[in-house]
């Protein structure tokens, strides 16, 4: 498996990456406008992954999504809704907007520490009850132990379990830290069948960073140039507002081009960014998407 990484041409030099990202950050300020804020909104995976999630909260969210265009008719819809697998069926039955994808976290989320049989079965069941997409965490510990075949095999099996449906593989880049490890994890996931590479679960201290996404974009570019296959990227965790999100937009524009800035190739995974974008566009403090309940 180590020979796998020799087929790719980009050198991962930390200093060069930091310089490139610093330049992109400065340039991103000029991109701040309503049009780009709406673009960001259209790329969001609206995420509800709390241990306090319950049926009442999920019903509330479904109603909010179904009525969003009535409350904000000038806004696009979000790209997808991401929830735990036990809530997918409710969304599938009750969401009236047909262009929204339904994503489920699977495979022992967020630690990926369970049997492979359970990982594949959970993914298969999520698809059976209505998910279009599955977000799985790669086996981080095995990757850091250089057990690349193990990691490859698990991702490959989960992808086979969901067939043509979209598989997003979470690398947990904040744990990997090292740029070369992030690059290798991206390549490994794509070779194993990932349709997207995703930064984080949002459950670790460090989520997405511009530097990690830049490295992932280099890996995606290399993979595309070698195979002709376009793979998506999903930064998740720690994206606080429109200005933050625009840095990631600008990274994709610089490394991969505007063709990647579509929901089939780029997403933001976040539970709060949708409300922040609404607030920034409409200059309000509305917390439109809210699953909170009184206990």
Residue pairs with C-beta under 8 A, 6 or more apart in sequence:
1 148
1 149
1 152
1 188
2 148
4 148
4 187
4 188
4 191
5 184
5 187
7 226
8 183
8 187
8 219
8 222
8 223
8 226
9 222
9 225
10 183
10 218
10 219
10 221
10 222
12 179
12 180
12 183
12 215
12 218
14 179
17 179
17 211
17 214
17 215
18 211
20 214
20 254
21 210
21 211
21 214
21 251
24 210
24 214
24 247
24 250
24 251
24 254
25 210
25 247
25 250
27 250
28 243
28 246
28 247
28 249
28 250
29 243
31 246
31 249
31 250
32 242
32 243
32 246
34 281
36 242
36 246
36 249
37 242
37 277
37 280
37 281
38 75
38 76
38 277
38 281
39 249
39 261
40 242
40 245
40 246
40 249
40 268
40 273
40 277
41 75
41 76
41 78
41 274
41 277
41 278
42 76
42 77
42 78
42 79
42 263
43 79
43 261
43 262
43 263
43 266
43 267
43 268
44 78
44 79
44 80
44 267
44 268
44 270
44 273
44 274
44 277
45 78
45 79
45 80
45 81
45 82
45 103
45 234
45 236
45 267
45 268
45 269
45 270
46 65
46 78
46 80
46 81
46 82
46 270
46 271
46 274
46 289
47 81
47 82
47 83
47 202
47 236
47 269
47 270
47 271
48 57
48 58
48 61
48 81
48 82
48 83
48 84
48 87
48 271
48 291
49 82
49 83
49 84
49 105
49 109
49 202
49 271
50 271
50 291
52 293
52 295
53 83
53 84
53 87
53 291
54 293
55 90
56 293
57 291
57 292
57 293
58 83
58 87
58 90
58 91
58 291
59 90
60 290
60 291
60 293
61 81
61 289
61 291
62 90
62 91
62 94
62 95
64 288
64 289
64 290
65 77
65 78
65 81
65 95
65 97
65 100
65 289
66 94
66 95
66 96
66 97
68 75
68 77
68 97
68 288
69 75
69 77
69 97
71 288
72 278
72 282
72 288
75 278
75 281
77 97
77 99
77 100
78 100
78 274
79 100
79 101
79 263
79 267
80 100
80 101
80 102
80 103
80 132
80 133
80 263
80 267
81 91
81 95
81 100
81 101
81 102
81 103
82 103
82 104
82 105
82 133
82 135
82 269
83 91
83 102
83 103
83 104
83 105
84 104
84 105
84 109
85 104
85 105
85 106
85 122
85 125
85 126
85 129
85 131
88 102
88 104
88 126
88 129
88 130
88 131
89 129
89 130
91 102
91 130
92 102
92 129
92 130
92 131
93 130
95 102
101 132
101 133
101 166
101 263
102 130
102 131
102 132
102 133
103 131
103 132
103 133
103 134
103 135
103 166
103 168
104 123
104 126
104 131
104 133
104 134
104 135
105 134
105 135
105 136
105 201
106 119
106 122
106 123
106 126
106 134
106 135
106 136
106 158
107 114
107 118
107 119
107 122
107 123
107 134
107 136
107 137
107 154
107 158
108 114
108 118
108 119
108 122
108 137
109 135
109 136
109 137
109 201
110 137
110 170
110 201
110 202
110 203
110 204
111 137
112 119
112 136
112 137
112 138
112 139
112 140
113 141
116 153
116 154
116 157
119 136
119 154
119 157
119 158
120 157
120 158
120 160
120 161
121 161
123 134
123 136
123 158
123 161
123 162
124 161
124 162
126 134
126 162
127 134
127 161
127 162
127 163
127 165
131 165
132 165
132 166
133 165
133 166
133 167
133 168
134 158
134 162
134 165
134 166
134 167
134 168
135 168
135 170
135 198
135 269
136 155
136 158
136 167
136 168
136 169
136 170
137 169
137 170
137 172
137 201
138 151
138 154
138 155
138 169
138 170
138 171
138 172
138 185
138 188
138 189
139 147
139 150
139 151
139 154
140 171
140 172
140 175
140 176
142 150
142 151
143 151
143 176
143 181
143 185
143 188
144 176
144 181
148 188
151 188
151 192
152 188
152 191
152 192
153 192
155 167
155 169
155 188
155 189
155 192
155 193
155 194
156 192
156 193
158 167
158 193
159 167
159 192
159 193
159 194
160 193
166 195
166 196
167 193
167 194
167 195
167 196
168 194
168 195
168 196
168 197
168 198
168 232
168 234
168 267
169 189
169 192
169 194
169 196
169 197
169 198
170 198
170 199
170 200
170 201
170 236
171 182
171 185
171 186
171 189
171 197
171 198
171 199
171 200
171 216
172 199
172 200
172 201
172 204
173 182
173 185
173 199
173 200
173 206
173 208
173 209
173 212
173 216
174 199
174 200
174 204
174 205
174 206
174 207
174 209
174 212
174 237
175 204
175 206
176 182
176 185
179 211
179 212
179 215
182 212
182 215
182 216
182 219
183 215
183 216
183 218
183 219
185 197
186 197
186 215
186 216
186 219
186 220
186 223
187 219
187 222
187 223
189 197
190 197
190 219
190 220
190 223
190 229
190 231
191 223
194 231
195 231
195 232
196 231
196 232
196 233
196 234
196 267
197 216
197 219
197 220
197 231
197 232
197 233
197 234
198 233
198 234
198 235
198 236
198 269
199 207
199 208
199 209
199 212
199 213
199 216
199 234
199 235
199 236
199 237
200 206
200 207
200 208
200 235
200 236
200 237
200 238
200 269
201 236
201 237
202 236
202 237
202 238
202 269
202 270
202 271
204 237
206 237
206 238
207 235
207 236
207 237
207 238
207 239
208 235
208 236
208 237
208 238
208 239
208 248
209 238
210 247
210 248
210 251
212 235
213 233
213 235
213 248
213 251
214 251
214 255
216 233
217 233
217 251
217 252
217 255
217 256
218 255
220 230
220 231
220 232
220 233
220 255
220 256
221 255
221 256
223 229
223 231
224 230
224 231
224 256
230 260
230 265
231 265
232 260
232 264
232 265
232 266
232 267
233 252
233 260
233 265
233 266
233 267
234 266
234 267
234 268
234 269
235 248
235 268
235 269
236 268
236 269
236 270
237 269
237 270
238 244
239 245
239 248
239 268
239 270
239 273
240 272
240 273
240 276
241 273
241 276
241 280
242 276
242 277
242 280
245 268
245 273
245 277
248 268
249 261
252 260
252 261
252 266
253 261
259 265
260 266
274 288
274 289
275 286
275 287
275 288
275 289
275 290
278 284
278 286
278 288
279 285
279 286
